[in-house]
Each structure stands twice: as C-alpha cells, then as structure tokens.
C-alpha cells in the first residue's frame, strides 16, 4: 500500500506558476496546480513508504526556489 499526501504550498509573490511547474516535474508528484486562498499551489504525491516520500519527494520540494512554507496533509482511507 502506498502513502499519498497533499502538500499545500505558499510562495513568494509572483512565483506560484514557476513553483507549480517545478514541483509538478518531480517524480512521484501526481498533481500540481495553482490555487487561490491562503496557499498558492496544491500538489499531490504518492510514494511506497513515508520514509521514501521524505527522501525522494519532500526533500526535492523543499529545494524549489520561491517556496516560503509548506503544509503536508497525509491522505487517510477508511
């Protein structure tokens, strides 16, 4: 069973489009779109485990220029 998360991203002014493009190109990211409201970009990612998610996806997201804050929301199934 894989781990899925939504990551809400706040960016520097005028950087939402470039951030969405950059995070969308990261392997494991299944969605990256600009949104309005308190966050500028929402992305969804999938990985085999939480450890792999941190190593292979989250570390790369945090390295994208223009990101000021992220909020990671794991998907739960019932």
Rosetta blueprint (number, residue, H / E / L):
1 X L
2 X L
3 X E
4 X E
5 X E
6 X E
7 X E
8 X E
9 X E
10 X E
11 X E
12 X L
13 X L
14 X L
15 X L
16 X H
17 X H
18 X H
19 X H
20 X H
21 X H
22 X H
23 X H
24 X H
25 X L
26 X L
27 X L
28 X L
29 X E
30 X E
31 X E
32 X E
33 X E
34 X E
35 X L
36 X L
37 X L
38 X L
39 X L
40 X L
41 X E
42 X E
43 X E
44 X E
45 X E
46 X E
47 X E
48 X L
49 X L
50 X H
51 X H
52 X H
53 X H
54 X H
55 X H
56 X H
57 X H
58 X H
59 X H
60 X H
61 X H
62 X H
63 X L
64 X L
65 X L
66 X L
67 X E
68 X E
69 X E
70 X E
71 X E
72 X E
73 X E
74 X E
75 X L
76 X L
77 X L
78 X L
